[in-house]
Amino acid sequence: IILISLLSRVWRSTELRTERVELDAKANEIIDELQHADTIRIIANQLDAGDVAEYRDKEREVRADTHIPPADPVVFLEVKVCDASEFADVLEIDGIEIEGYRILRAESSAVPNAIAAFLLYVRDRTGKLPHVYFEWGEQNPLVHLGRFVLFGEGDIAPTTREILRRAEDDPERRPAVHVGG
């Protein structure tokens, strides 16, 4: 049974499983503001301290690594892993603001699946292709793969891109995935 469960998880790891995205009032406000930007830029962030220094440093790092113009607005997206054995049909996003930094937070059994679902939602809602920005992990790729299969986290960027590739056949309609660092 354990082997079958593990094989099933590997097989389904690149499927888009979210059927609906729901946003609270603040998250809706943040998305509405993004509609006015030339390019929608979302920085994937693993929540640490959750203070101004974390967001300031992360933004500076990502802008430098990926050449985001200083005037372009960015939003942070954080996905906390909940029980990796449960797959929810609904992705709930909460919006917060910390001293001018706009942050969207969600919980999901698999981080890449949640990010991909959110990017497709933003595309459909705004009519613009969102760009998401990641950093490369420092561990061995096989370690990342194992962490993703077992715990729903790992090397998020390539898995997110693969989920998007499978979910959207047309490359012209597919959200952009950038990796720097």
N, C-alpha and C positions, 0 to 999 in steps of 0.2 A: 504494500500500500504506500509506503514512504517513497519508494522508487517511482511508482506511477504518479504520485503527487508531484514529485520533483520534476519529472519529465513533462507533466502537464504545465507546470509553472514556466519551464524553459520555453515550451512551445508557444505559450500565450504571452510571453514577456514583451513581444513587440506588437501586440494587438492594442488598438485603441478601445478601451473598455468603458469609458465615460460616455453616458448618453446625454447628460445635461449638465450645464454649468450654472450655478446660482451665485449671485453676488449680493453682499449686503449694501446698504445705502452708500457708505464711504467708497467701497470698491467700484460701484456704479459711477460715482462722481469722478473717480480717478480715470476710469475708462472713457468717460465723456470728455475729459480734458485731453486725453491722448488723441482723440479724433482730430484735434486741431493741429497736431504736430505733422511735419512733413514725413517723418519716419517714426514709427512706433518702436521704441527701444526698451527692452525688458532685460534687466540683469538678474540672472539666477543667483540666489544667495542662500547659503546654508546658515540659518540663524545661529548666532553665537551669543554675544552680549546684548544685542538688540539696542545698542545705544548709538548716539550720533557719530562717535568715532568709528564704529564698525561700518556704517553706511558711507561716511566720508572717505574712509580708506579704500573700501571696495570700489566705490565709484571712480576714484582717482586711478586705481590700478587698472580697472577695466577700460576706462577711456584711453589710458596710455597704451595698453596692450592691443586694443582693437581700433584705435584711431577714431573714436566717436568725437565729433566736434564739441567743443566746450559749451556751445549755446543750445545743443540738442537736449531736450528733456529726457530723463530716464526714470523708470519705475523698477522697483525691486520686486521679485517674486520669490517667495519662500514656501517650500512644501515640506511639511513635517511628516515623517513616516509613522503611520498608525499600524495596526495589526496587519502584517504583510500577507496573512492568509485570507483576509477579507477584501473583496473587490466591490467597491461601491459604484453604483450607476450615476450618482450625483456628486459633482465636485463643488464644494462650497468654498467661496473665496471671501475673506474678510479684508477690508481696507483699513489701513491706519496711516497716520502721518506723524513723523518724529522730526521736529524742528526743520520742516521743509522737505524732508525725504519721504516720498510716497512709497508705501510698501503694501503688497498684496500677499496675504497668507492663506494657506490651505493645508489640509491633512489628506493623505492618500496612502494606499497600500504600496504604491509604486511611484516614485518621484518622476521618472521620465514620462510615464503615461499621463500624469496630471499636468505636467508642463505642456506636452503636446496637445492635450485636450483644450487647455486654456488658450494656447496660441491659435488653434483653429477657431475657437469661440471669438477671440478678438478679431481675427480676420473676417469672420462672417458678420460680426456686429458692426465693425467700422468700415469694411470694404477696403482695408489696407492690409498689406502683408506685414505682420510684426517681425521684428528681429530680436532674437534672444541671444544673450552673451553668457558664455561659460568660461571657466578656467580648466586647464588640464589637471588631472589628478597626478600625484607623484608615485602612485603604487603600480605594481605590475598589472597589466591588463587582465590577466587571468584572476587576480585577486578581486579586481573590480567586478568581473563577470560573476564570480561566486557570490560576492556581496549583493549584487542585484538579484540573482536568482533566489537566494535564501532570505534576504531582508528587504528587498525593494529599493535598495540604494546601491551605488557603485559609480562607475564612470558614466555619468548622466548624459553628457553631450552626445556621444555617438548613438546611444540608445534612443534618445529623444529624436534625433534626426531620422533614425530607421523607422520609428513609429510614425513620424510625419510622412516619410516616403511611402509607407504602406497605406496610410490613411488617405493621402492625396496623390493621385496618379499624375496630375499635371504639375510639373516643376514650376511653372509660372504662377501657380496658385498656392504653392507650398511656403509656409513661413521659413524665414532664413535662420540658420543656426551658425553662430560664430564662436570660435574657441580661441582664446589667447592665453598668454602666460608662459 
